[in-house]
Amino acid sequence: MPLTVDPIWIERLRQAAASPGKPRARRIDHRWDAEYPRAEYPDRPSERWIEEKLKTEWDDLSANEKQTYSAFHWPESMLSGALPWEAVPAALELFAYMNTGNSRGRPSIRDARWFWRVTLAAPDISIGERESCSRGLAQLEARGHTPKDLLFLEAYLAFAPWRSEENKAAHDQYVAQIVAELSEEEGKSHEARE
């Protein structure tokens, strides 16, 4: 097992722990055997790691924080106050999207909330793009994002480059400006360290 573990495993652990029943390391490890086989995910943490992290990354969370990792269910998620009723159309759209073709699953409350927010910001982009954006935002939130992490997504949603060539040109110009500013900041930071 590597000394450092990708933070995505903490997120996956919390989602698994939010499943019905008492969170147990062995149960989660067996579930991960099916979802994340070691042959495909050699960095997958061990059962011992799961047991240790359940104590520090799950047991220490507040009830509200734990609720964000539970699965979305209509109407229970709204009746419990986990999501506002205004989020229902977007949450059900995400649920349907996740259950098309051979896929099956339920979005977490956090995923549904971010999908709703992205849908409010950009209702005219494809559901696949909204799902991808919202999944990234949910992961950033779980990891403790910084404002810099959101600069490019903010530009994408604000300039709506999918709407027209004019919007795309304005978006590309703004992104180039951000990249230049970030590169300049990094250069100054690097000089200060030397």
PyMOL commands that set and color helices and strands:
alter all, ss='L'
color gray80, all
select helices_A, chain A and resi 8-17+25-35+47-58+63-69+76-79+85-98+109-121+127-143+147-159+165-193
alter helices_A, ss='H'
color red, helices_A
deselect
rebuild
show_as cartoon
